[in-house]
């Protein structure tokens, strides 16, 4: 079982972000954390927890006292089998005091939004960052004993050239993270970029950028284990694999979502509603057919795909009788390798189109 805890506060709002977030306000933060405490105590059923992920928003924008309050909340969980405890940070929030506190509560993985080192890209995204500070903070994290660090990169921004991406990737590699997540920019509704009617780059350039990233990171020893994620051996995200393996997990906080006892739920995205105690907004009881569909949609994000025999035994069905597997194998959208069904590596870029054909 895994746990996700959402902290919806940020010091500034990025232009592309459609996650549940608001500008940090101390009064709201105090009220929010009290409600978060109540939700966890009310919903958690005592299972042994394998992974914890504190994300946002920007958890590191809280005060040290507020961060410690959140970390103390995790003592409610049975952490006897805890393997991975991730905390999201912005690079500018990282300092010795924060890292000491995270160590005290056994956080063993950090996830940091670098996004880009290019000044124009950062300006468009409304972010602040530079390589010199990133290197200084990485050295501090290493000195403090953190040896499992993820760095995020966003690419395919309007006007971005291949040369800009190559520079970003090379600088990212100089930081020597154990894990790298790369995301092609998507312009979502209700974001600054959508209001400004900013257009994405040409699809063929986007595809070339993705292809470059995959080849470059693989050549540097990173295992491409999920469509957007790369890791040194043994550093794949155990928490995110919970999602992609269609296993159950708790999601706590405003905008949090979870999957417990065959029910998928989404908490309200309204901070005021959450603080008032109106936590749930939607629930979906998952039928066997729904569960199999989720298994395919999520599992095929993994580069190694889904083991057919395990799927058939788990659901007591034949996959090819429930889904149009054979036509997609015939046209090479899917391939079969070592008993696993997977997206053709040459077609990962159009994965969503393939999934629509499948489900």
C-alpha positions in Angstrom: 0.0 0.0 0.0 1.2 3.5 -0.8 0.3 7.0 0.4 0.2 10.3 -1.4 -0.2 13.6 0.6 -1.0 16.7 -1.3 0.3 20.2 -0.2 -1.5 22.7 -2.4 0.6 25.8 -1.5 3.2 27.6 -3.7 5.2 30.7 -3.4 4.4 31.5 -7.0 2.2 29.9 -9.7 3.8 28.4 -12.7 2.3 29.4 -16.1 1.7 25.7 -17.2 0.4 24.2 -13.9 -3.1 22.9 -13.7 -2.6 21.0 -10.4 -4.6 21.9 -7.3 -2.6 24.8 -5.9 -2.9 28.3 -4.3 -0.5 31.0 -3.2 0.9 30.3 0.2 -1.0 31.9 3.1 0.1 31.1 6.6 -3.5 31.3 8.1 -4.8 29.0 5.4 -1.9 26.6 5.8 -2.5 26.2 9.5 -6.2 25.5 8.9 -5.4 23.1 6.0 -2.9 21.0 8.0 -5.4 20.5 10.8 -8.0 19.2 8.3 -5.3 17.0 6.7 -4.6 15.5 10.1 -8.4 14.7 10.5 -8.7 13.2 7.1 -5.7 10.9 7.5 -6.9 9.7 11.0 -10.5 9.2 9.6 -9.6 7.4 6.3 -6.4 5.4 7.0 -7.3 1.7 8.0 -4.0 0.6 9.4 -2.4 -1.2 6.4 1.4 -1.5 6.2 2.7 1.3 4.0 5.4 0.6 1.4 5.9 4.2 0.0 5.0 7.7 1.0 5.1 10.7 -1.4 4.5 14.3 -0.2 3.8 16.4 -3.3 2.0 19.5 -4.4 1.9 22.3 -5.0 5.3 22.9 -3.4 5.6 21.2 0.0 9.0 22.9 0.6 7.3 26.4 0.5 5.8 25.7 4.0 7.7 26.9 7.1 9.9 24.4 8.8 7.4 24.2 11.7 4.6 23.4 9.2 6.8 20.9 7.3 7.5 19.1 10.6 3.8 19.0 11.3 3.3 17.2 7.9 6.2 14.8 8.6 4.8 14.0 12.0 1.5 13.1 10.4 3.2 10.2 8.7 3.8 8.6 12.1 0.1 7.7 12.0 1.0 5.1 9.3 2.4 1.6 9.9 5.8 2.2 8.4 7.2 -1.2 9.3 7.7 -2.1 5.6 8.4 1.4 4.4 10.9 1.4 1.4 10.6 4.8 -0.1 9.7 8.2 1.3 9.7 11.1 -1.2 9.5 14.8 -0.5 9.0 17.4 -3.4 11.2 20.5 -3.2 11.9 23.6 -5.2 15.6 24.1 -5.6 15.6 27.5 -4.0 13.9 26.1 -0.8 16.7 23.6 -0.1 19.0 24.4 2.8 20.7 22.5 5.6 17.8 23.1 8.1 15.3 21.6 5.7 17.5 18.6 4.8 18.2 18.0 8.5 14.5 17.9 9.3 13.8 15.5 6.4 16.5 13.2 7.5 15.1 13.2 11.0 11.8 11.8 9.7 13.6 9.3 7.4 12.8 10.9 4.0 15.1 9.0 1.6 14.1 10.4 -1.8 13.9 14.0 -3.0 12.0 15.1 -6.2 13.0 18.5 -7.5 11.4 20.5 -10.3 14.3 21.9 -12.3 12.2 22.2 -15.5 14.8 24.1 -17.5 18.0 26.1 -17.3 17.2 28.3 -20.3 16.3 31.9 -19.4 13.5 32.3 -22.0 11.9 29.0 -21.0 12.0 29.9 -17.4 10.5 33.3 -18.0 7.7 31.6 -20.0 7.1 29.1 -17.2 7.3 31.8 -14.5 10.1 29.9 -12.7 13.5 30.9 -11.3 16.4 28.6 -11.6 20.1 28.5 -12.7 22.7 25.8 -13.0 25.1 27.3 -10.5 22.5 27.2 -7.7 21.3 23.7 -8.7 24.9 22.4 -8.5 25.4 24.0 -5.1 22.2 22.5 -3.7 22.9 19.1 -5.2 26.3 19.1 -3.5 24.6 20.0 -0.2 22.0 17.2 -0.6 24.8 14.7 -1.3 26.8 16.0 1.8 23.6 15.5 3.9 23.4 11.9 2.8 20.6 12.0 0.1 21.5 9.5 -2.6 18.1 9.1 -4.3 17.2 12.3 -6.2 14.8 12.9 -9.0 15.0 15.9 -11.3 12.1 17.0 -13.5 12.5 18.6 -17.0 9.9 20.2 -19.2 10.6 20.4 -22.9 8.9 21.3 -26.2 8.1 24.8 -25.0 6.9 27.3 -27.6 9.9 28.6 -29.6 12.2 26.0 -28.0 14.9 24.7 -30.4 16.6 21.4 -30.3 19.9 23.1 -29.3 18.1 24.4 -26.1 16.9 21.0 -25.2 20.4 19.5 -25.7 21.9 22.1 -23.4 19.3 21.4 -20.8 19.8 17.7 -20.9 23.6 18.0 -20.7 23.4 20.4 -17.7 20.9 18.0 -16.1 23.3 15.1 -16.6 26.2 17.1 -15.0 24.1 17.1 -11.8 24.2 13.3 -11.8 20.7 12.5 -10.4 19.6 8.9 -9.9 16.3 9.6 -11.6 15.0 11.9 -14.3 11.4 12.7 -15.3 10.9 14.5 -18.6 7.5 16.0 -19.7 6.5 17.5 -23.0 4.7 20.7 -22.3 0.9 20.4 -22.4 -1.1 23.5 -22.4 -4.0 22.8 -20.0 -7.2 24.7 -19.5 -7.3 27.3 -16.8 -3.6 28.0 -16.9 -1.8 31.2 -17.7 -0.5 29.8 -21.0 -4.0 28.8 -22.1 -5.4 32.3 -21.2 -2.6 33.8 -23.3 -3.5 31.4 -26.1 0.1 30.1 -26.4 0.5 27.4 -29.0 2.5 24.2 -28.6 5.4 23.5 -31.0 5.1 21.4 -34.1 4.4 17.7 -33.4 7.3 16.5 -35.5 9.8 18.6 -33.5 8.2 17.4 -30.3 8.6 13.8 -31.4 12.3 14.5 -32.4 12.9 16.0 -29.0 11.4 12.9 -27.2 13.5 10.6 -29.4 16.7 12.6 -28.6 15.9 12.4 -24.8 15.4 8.7 -24.9 18.6 7.9 -26.8 20.7 10.4 -24.8 19.7 9.2 -21.4 19.9 5.6 -22.3 23.4 6.2 -23.6 24.3 7.6 -20.1 23.1 4.5 -18.2 19.6 5.5 -17.4 16.9 2.8 -17.7 13.9 4.0 -19.7 11.3 2.2 -17.6 8.2 4.3 -18.2 7.2 6.6 -21.0 8.4 9.8 -19.2 10.8 8.3 -16.6 14.4 7.2 -16.5 16.4 5.8 -13.7 19.8 4.4 -12.8 19.5 0.7 -12.0 17.6 0.1 -8.7 16.3 3.7 -8.5 13.0 3.4 -10.4 10.3 5.2 -8.4 8.6 2.6 -6.3 5.8 5.0 -5.5 4.9 5.8 -9.1 5.1 2.1 -10.0 2.2 1.6 -7.5 0.1 3.7 -9.9 1.3 2.1 -13.1 0.9 -1.4 -11.7 -2.7 -0.5 -10.9 -2.2 -1.2 -7.1 -4.3 0.5 -4.4 -3.1 3.6 -2.6 -4.3 6.4 -0.4 -4.5 10.0 -1.6 -4.8 12.6 1.2 -5.4 16.4 0.9 -7.1 18.9 -1.3 -7.1 17.6 -4.8 -5.7 14.2 -3.7 -7.0 11.1 -5.4 -6.8 7.4 -4.2 -7.8 3.9 -5.0 -9.0 1.9 -2.0 -11.1 -1.3 -1.6 -12.1 -1.2 -5.3 -13.2 2.5 -5.2 -11.4 5.3 -7.0 -12.0 8.7 -5.4 -11.0 12.3 -5.9 -11.0 14.9 -3.1 -12.4 18.3 -3.7 -10.0 20.8 -5.4 -11.5 23.7 -3.5 -9.3 24.8 -0.6 -12.2 26.5 1.2 -14.4 23.4 0.9 -11.6 21.2 2.2 -11.0 23.4 5.2 -14.7 23.4 5.9 -14.5 19.6 6.0 -16.2 18.9 2.6 -13.4 16.6 1.5 -14.9 14.1 -1.1 -16.1 15.3 -4.5 -16.3 12.1 -6.5 -16.2 8.3 -6.0 -16.2 5.6 -8.7 -16.9 1.9 -7.8 -14.6 -0.1 -10.1 -16.1 -3.0 -11.9 -14.0 -5.9 -13.2 -14.1 -4.5 -16.7 -13.0 -1.0 -15.4 -10.2 -2.6 -13.4 -8.9 -4.4 -16.5 -9.1 -1.2 -18.6 -7.1 0.7 -15.9 -4.6 -2.1 -15.8 -4.0 -1.7 -19.6 -4.0 2.1 -19.7 -1.6 2.4 -16.7 0.5 -0.7 -17.3 1.3 0.1 -20.9 3.0 3.3 -19.8 5.8 1.0 -18.6 8.3 0.2 -21.3 8.2 -3.5 -20.4 4.4 -3.5 -20.6 2.2 -6.1 -19.1 2.7 -9.8 -18.6 -0.2 -11.5 -20.4 -0.2 -14.7 -18.3 -0.3 -12.7 -15.1 -3.1 -10.6 -16.4 -5.1 -13.6 -17.5 -4.6 -15.4 -14.2 -5.5 -12.2 -12.2 -8.8 -11.7 -14.0 -9.5 -15.2 -15.1 -9.9 -14.1 -18.7 -8.0 -14.1 -22.0 -6.8 -10.6 -22.7 -7.2 -11.0 -26.5 -10.9 -11.9 -26.0 -11.6 -8.8 -24.0 -9.5 -6.2 -25.9 -8.5 -5.9 -29.6 -4.9 -7.0 -29.0 -4.4 -9.0 -32.2 -5.2 -6.2 -34.7 -2.8 -3.9 -32.8 -0.1 -6.6 -32.9 -0.7 -7.1 -36.6 -0.3 -3.3 -37.4 2.7 -3.2 -35.0 1.1 -0.7 -32.6 1.8 -3.3 -29.9 4.5 -5.9 -29.8 4.8 -9.2 -27.9 8.1 -10.0 -26.2 9.0 -12.6 -23.6 5.3 -13.0 -22.7 4.8 -9.3 -22.2 2.5 -7.0 -24.3 3.9 -3.5 -24.8 3.7 -0.4 -26.9 6.0 -0.6 -29.9 9.1 1.5 -28.8 8.9 3.3 -32.2 5.3 4.4 -31.4 5.6 5.5 -27.7 5.2 9.1 -28.9 1.6 8.3 -30.0 0.8 6.1 -27.1 -2.5 7.8 -26.3 -3.8 7.1 -29.7 -3.0 3.4 -29.3 -4.7 3.3 -25.9 -7.8 4.8 -27.4 -7.9 2.0 -30.0 -7.4 -0.6 -27.2 -9.9 0.6 -24.6 
